[in-house]
């Protein structure tokens, strides 16, 4: 008589239970996905598209009457219709909102070209018919390489990014943003506190839509 006949308990299936094997595979796949997705992809927007909180509503109201801060152009990327604008370090969030509103209003009344170079100077629609304007308060980031990274977008191949400033760092340095695309009839322009990329749903921590 064989050992298995003498010890029926030893004749059953050996090794891990199939359920444990399946659980291990699922866990391994989850860990792999977490490892390959950049941390910046997990940044979720504040409740900007939901009902305004009393705090954000008060900030937007304050920005509507705040003094527009001094600002200057520090970098341009003509082939991307992109501009970097620098404000003083002590600029408040309500002043950034005031500046974004100012850029919006002066573009509409045709006077923006008096202070910033047109991004589409020969376009019949507008001298700023397509524009990506990024406001910074740290001169280290108000540079060409930063606005190139931000304008390319989060889902571009990694070898297109500059090595000096990571995308997730650049986006958090944006104090305000004004984007124009008059070719898009559904969303011709929008401005925000902080940085937002609607195409990917990627937003900085301080993001708040203004219009």
C-alpha positions in Angstrom: 0.0 0.0 0.0 1.4 3.4 -1.0 1.9 6.3 1.4 -1.0 8.1 -0.2 -3.3 5.2 0.5 -2.1 5.1 4.1 -2.4 8.9 4.5 -5.4 10.2 2.6 -4.9 13.7 4.0 -1.6 13.9 2.0 -3.2 12.9 -1.3 -5.0 16.2 -1.8 -3.9 19.2 -3.9 -0.7 20.7 -2.7 0.5 24.4 -3.1 -1.4 27.6 -2.7 -5.1 27.8 -2.9 -6.2 29.1 -6.4 -8.0 32.1 -4.7 -4.7 33.2 -3.1 -2.9 32.9 -6.4 -5.5 35.0 -8.1 -5.4 37.6 -5.3 -1.6 37.7 -5.7 -1.8 38.3 -9.4 -4.3 41.2 -8.9 -2.2 42.8 -6.2 0.9 42.5 -8.4 -0.9 44.2 -11.3 -2.1 47.0 -9.1 1.3 47.7 -7.7 2.7 47.7 -11.3 0.2 50.3 -12.4 0.9 52.5 -9.4 4.6 52.3 -10.2 4.3 53.4 -13.8 1.7 56.2 -13.4 3.4 59.5 -12.5 2.3 60.9 -9.2 1.0 64.1 -10.9 -1.7 62.0 -12.6 -3.3 61.5 -9.2 -3.7 65.2 -8.5 -7.4 65.9 -8.4 -9.0 69.4 -8.9 -10.5 71.2 -6.0 -14.3 71.5 -6.2 -14.0 74.1 -8.9 -16.7 72.7 -11.1 -19.1 72.1 -8.2 -20.9 74.7 -6.1 -18.6 77.4 -4.8 -17.7 77.3 -1.2 -18.1 80.5 0.8 -14.3 80.9 0.9 -13.8 80.5 -2.9 -16.8 82.8 -3.6 -15.3 85.4 -1.3 -11.9 85.1 -3.0 -13.4 85.6 -6.4 -15.4 88.6 -5.3 -12.3 90.1 -3.7 -10.4 89.5 -6.9 -13.0 91.4 -8.8 -12.1 94.6 -7.1 -8.4 94.0 -6.2 -5.6 96.1 -7.7 -3.9 94.6 -10.7 -0.3 93.8 -9.7 2.6 95.0 -11.7 3.7 92.4 -14.2 6.2 91.9 -17.0 6.8 89.5 -19.9 9.7 87.1 -19.2 9.5 84.5 -21.9 7.7 83.6 -25.1 7.4 80.5 -27.3 5.9 81.8 -30.5 5.3 78.4 -32.1 3.2 77.4 -29.1 1.5 80.8 -28.7 2.7 80.8 -25.1 3.8 83.6 -22.8 5.3 83.7 -19.3 4.3 86.6 -17.1 6.1 87.5 -13.9 4.5 89.2 -10.9 6.1 90.2 -7.6 6.6 87.5 -5.0 4.2 89.2 -2.6 1.3 89.2 -5.0 -1.8 87.9 -3.3 -4.2 85.4 -4.9 -6.9 88.0 -5.2 -4.4 90.2 -7.2 -3.7 87.2 -9.5 -7.4 86.9 -10.1 -7.5 90.6 -10.9 -4.6 90.2 -13.4 -6.3 87.3 -15.1 -9.5 89.3 -15.4 -7.4 92.3 -16.7 -5.8 90.1 -19.4 -9.2 88.9 -20.4 -10.8 92.4 -20.6 -7.9 94.0 -22.5 -7.8 91.2 -25.0 -11.5 91.7 -25.7 -11.2 95.5 -26.0 -8.1 95.2 -28.3 -5.6 96.9 -26.0 -3.7 93.8 -24.7 -1.2 94.1 -27.6 -0.1 97.4 -26.0 1.6 95.5 -23.2 2.2 91.9 -24.5 3.3 90.7 -27.9 0.5 89.3 -30.0 0.5 85.5 -30.1 -1.3 85.4 -33.5 -0.5 88.8 -35.0 -1.8 88.2 -38.5 -5.0 86.3 -37.5 -8.3 87.7 -38.7 -10.1 86.6 -35.5 -7.9 88.4 -33.0 -4.2 89.2 -32.3 -4.5 86.7 -29.4 -6.9 84.2 -31.1 -4.8 81.3 -29.7 -2.8 82.0 -26.5 -1.5 80.3 -23.5 -0.5 82.8 -20.7 1.1 81.5 -17.5 1.6 83.8 -14.5 4.4 83.1 -12.1 5.8 84.9 -9.1 9.1 83.0 -9.0 11.5 84.1 -11.7 13.1 80.6 -11.7 10.0 79.2 -13.4 8.9 82.2 -15.5 11.1 80.8 -18.3 10.8 79.4 -21.8 11.4 75.7 -20.7 8.6 75.8 -18.1 6.0 77.1 -20.5 7.1 74.7 -23.2 6.5 71.8 -20.7 3.1 73.1 -19.6 1.9 73.8 -23.1 3.0 70.4 -24.5 0.8 68.8 -21.8 0.9 66.0 -19.3 0.4 63.1 -21.8 3.2 64.0 -24.2 6.0 61.4 -24.6 8.6 61.9 -21.8 11.4 62.7 -24.2 9.7 65.9 -25.2 10.0 67.4 -21.7 13.0 69.5 -20.6 15.1 67.9 -18.0 15.5 71.1 -15.9 11.9 71.5 -14.7 9.6 68.5 -14.1 6.1 68.9 -15.4 4.5 68.3 -11.9 6.8 71.0 -10.4 6.1 73.5 -13.2 2.4 73.2 -12.9 2.4 73.9 -9.1 4.4 77.1 -9.7 1.7 78.6 -11.9 -0.1 81.4 -10.0 -2.6 82.0 -12.7 -3.5 81.0 -16.2 -5.3 82.6 -19.2 -6.0 80.3 -22.2 -7.6 81.5 -25.5 -8.6 79.5 -28.5 -11.2 81.4 -30.5 -11.4 78.4 -32.9 -13.1 76.4 -30.2 -16.6 77.8 -30.2 -17.6 75.7 -27.2 -14.8 76.9 -25.0 -13.1 79.9 -26.6 -11.3 81.1 -23.4 -10.9 80.4 -19.7 -9.0 81.8 -16.8 -8.0 80.3 -13.5 -6.1 80.7 -10.3 -3.4 78.1 -10.5 -3.0 75.6 -13.3 -5.6 73.4 -15.1 -5.4 71.2 -18.1 -9.0 70.3 -19.1 -7.9 67.8 -21.8 -6.5 65.5 -19.2 -8.3 66.6 -16.0 -5.0 67.6 -14.4 -5.1 70.5 -12.0 -2.7 72.1 -9.5 -3.5 72.2 -5.8 -4.4 75.9 -5.9 -6.6 75.6 -9.0 -9.8 77.7 -9.0 -11.7 78.6 -12.2 -12.4 82.3 -12.6 -14.3 82.2 -15.9 
